[in-house]
Amino acid sequence: MTAKKFEFKNGQYVVYPTQGVGRLVRTEESLIAGEKVKMLVIVFERNNMTIRVPMDRVALSGLRPLVSSKKIMEAIKSAKEKAGAKRMIWARRAAVYEENINSGDPMKVAEVIRDLQRRTSADTMTFSGRQLYLRALERMAQEYAVINGIELDKASEKIESILDIPKEPIVSEDADAAIYEDKAE
């Protein structure tokens, strides 16, 4: 498989697979081991981080431009399909989900969302399953938000709305207190 060659421009939003969506702010030269290396400088405002990717390592890193609006909608719609077979132990499935989230591929991120989403309001999630689901949703929502010019929270809500994911029941603090009082008696 050959790596695609992309042309990147300052100010452009890009996807770095393990971090999500960032903005390419500049190209700079650094002296590393006595050699000049041309680097792309990418800022991730959400987690207040900056990374530098050597130009000769761009393809290997998986750095890519944002997908088209059509492609992100295809990924979201694929997350509506029936969940995949779950024939391996959770630890292995979780590792596969982690790989898919960090792949930078919107279709693989959609697979995680598809397999872990709540289908009914009665469905519950394990803590680790919920964390993986939320990471996958955030990763997809980052790209959706930039493509559509909306805030990240609105993008997450919109994706869950498209997928028709039921809202979680809201438990008030009074209800929590009542549960603890009942147990104390």
C-alpha positions in Angstrom: 0.0 0.0 0.0 1.4 3.4 -0.9 1.0 6.4 1.3 -0.9 9.3 -0.1 1.1 12.6 -0.5 -0.8 15.6 0.8 0.0 19.2 0.4 -0.5 21.1 3.6 -0.9 24.9 4.1 -0.5 27.1 7.1 -3.8 27.7 8.9 -5.3 24.4 7.6 -7.0 22.0 10.0 -5.5 18.5 9.9 -6.1 15.2 11.6 -3.2 13.6 13.6 -4.4 10.1 14.3 -3.6 9.8 18.0 -4.6 13.4 18.9 -7.5 14.3 16.6 -8.0 17.6 14.9 -5.4 20.4 15.1 -4.4 23.4 13.1 -1.2 23.6 11.1 0.3 26.9 12.2 3.7 27.0 10.5 6.5 25.1 8.9 9.9 25.5 10.6 13.4 24.1 10.3 15.1 22.6 13.3 18.6 21.3 13.8 18.4 17.7 15.0 21.5 15.6 15.3 23.4 18.2 13.3 21.0 18.1 10.3 18.3 20.6 9.3 14.9 19.0 9.5 11.8 20.7 8.0 8.9 20.3 10.5 5.1 20.9 10.4 4.0 22.6 13.6 0.5 21.6 14.7 -1.5 23.1 17.5 -4.3 21.3 19.3 -6.2 24.0 21.1 -8.5 21.6 22.9 -5.8 20.0 25.0 -3.3 22.9 24.8 -0.6 21.0 23.0 1.8 21.6 20.1 3.5 18.8 18.1 6.1 19.0 15.4 6.1 16.4 12.6 9.1 16.0 10.4 8.2 16.5 6.7 9.8 13.1 5.8 7.6 11.4 8.5 4.2 12.9 7.6 3.0 9.8 5.7 4.2 7.4 8.4 2.5 9.5 11.1 -0.8 9.2 9.4 -1.3 13.0 9.3 -4.1 13.9 6.9 -6.3 16.8 5.9 -10.0 16.8 7.0 -12.3 14.5 5.1 -15.1 16.0 3.0 -18.5 16.7 4.5 -19.8 13.8 2.4 -17.2 11.4 3.8 -17.9 12.3 7.4 -21.7 11.8 6.9 -20.9 8.4 5.4 -19.0 7.5 8.5 -21.8 8.7 10.8 -24.4 6.8 8.8 -22.2 3.6 9.0 -22.4 4.0 12.8 -26.2 3.4 12.5 -25.7 -0.1 11.2 -26.1 -3.2 13.4 -23.2 -3.7 15.9 -20.4 -6.1 14.9 -20.0 -9.6 16.3 -18.5 -9.6 19.8 -16.7 -12.9 19.8 -13.6 -12.0 21.7 -12.9 -11.1 25.3 -13.4 -7.6 26.4 -9.7 -6.8 26.9 -9.0 -7.7 23.2 -12.0 -5.9 21.9 -11.1 -2.8 23.9 -7.6 -2.9 22.4 -9.1 -3.1 18.9 -11.4 -0.2 19.7 -8.4 1.8 20.9 -6.5 1.1 17.7 -9.6 2.1 15.7 -9.9 5.4 17.5 -6.2 6.2 17.1 -6.2 5.1 13.4 -7.4 8.5 12.2 -9.8 6.7 9.9 -13.4 8.1 10.3 -14.9 4.7 9.2 -12.9 2.9 12.0 -13.9 5.5 14.5 -17.6 5.0 13.4 -17.2 1.2 14.0 -16.4 1.9 17.7 -19.4 4.3 18.0 -21.6 1.7 16.3 -20.5 -1.2 18.6 -20.6 0.7 21.9 -23.5 3.1 21.6 -26.7 2.7 23.7 -29.5 1.5 21.5 -32.3 2.0 24.0 -32.6 4.2 27.1 -32.5 1.0 29.2 -29.0 0.0 27.9 -26.1 0.5 30.3 -22.4 0.7 29.5 -19.4 -0.4 31.5 -17.1 2.4 32.6 -14.4 1.4 30.1 -16.9 0.9 27.3 -18.4 4.4 28.0 -14.9 5.9 28.0 -14.0 4.4 24.7 -17.4 5.4 23.2 -16.9 9.0 24.4 -13.4 9.2 23.0 -14.6 7.9 19.6 -17.5 10.3 19.6 -15.2 13.2 20.5 -12.8 12.2 17.7 -15.5 12.1 15.1 -17.2 15.3 16.5 -13.9 17.2 16.3 -13.8 16.7 12.5 -17.5 17.2 12.1 -17.4 20.5 14.1 -14.6 22.0 12.0 -16.2 20.9 8.7 -19.5 22.4 9.7 -18.2 25.4 11.6 -19.9 24.6 14.9 -18.8 24.0 18.5 -17.6 20.6 19.6 -20.5 20.0 22.0 -23.0 20.9 19.3 -21.3 18.5 16.9 -21.4 15.7 19.5 -25.1 16.4 20.1 -25.8 16.5 16.3 -24.0 13.1 15.7 -25.9 11.5 18.6 -29.1 13.0 17.2 -28.4 11.6 13.7 -27.7 8.2 15.3 -30.9 8.5 17.3 -29.0 7.6 20.5 -31.4 7.9 23.5 -30.5 10.5 26.1 -29.3 9.2 29.4 -31.7 9.7 32.3 -30.8 12.6 34.5 -30.5 11.7 38.1 -30.8 14.6 40.5 -28.7 15.0 43.6 -31.9 14.6 45.7 -32.4 11.1 44.1 -28.8 10.2 44.9 -29.3 11.4 48.5 -32.5 9.3 48.8 -30.6 6.2 47.6 -27.9 6.7 50.2 -30.5 7.4 53.0 -32.3 4.2 52.1 -29.1 2.2 52.4 -28.2 3.8 55.7 -31.5 2.7 57.4 
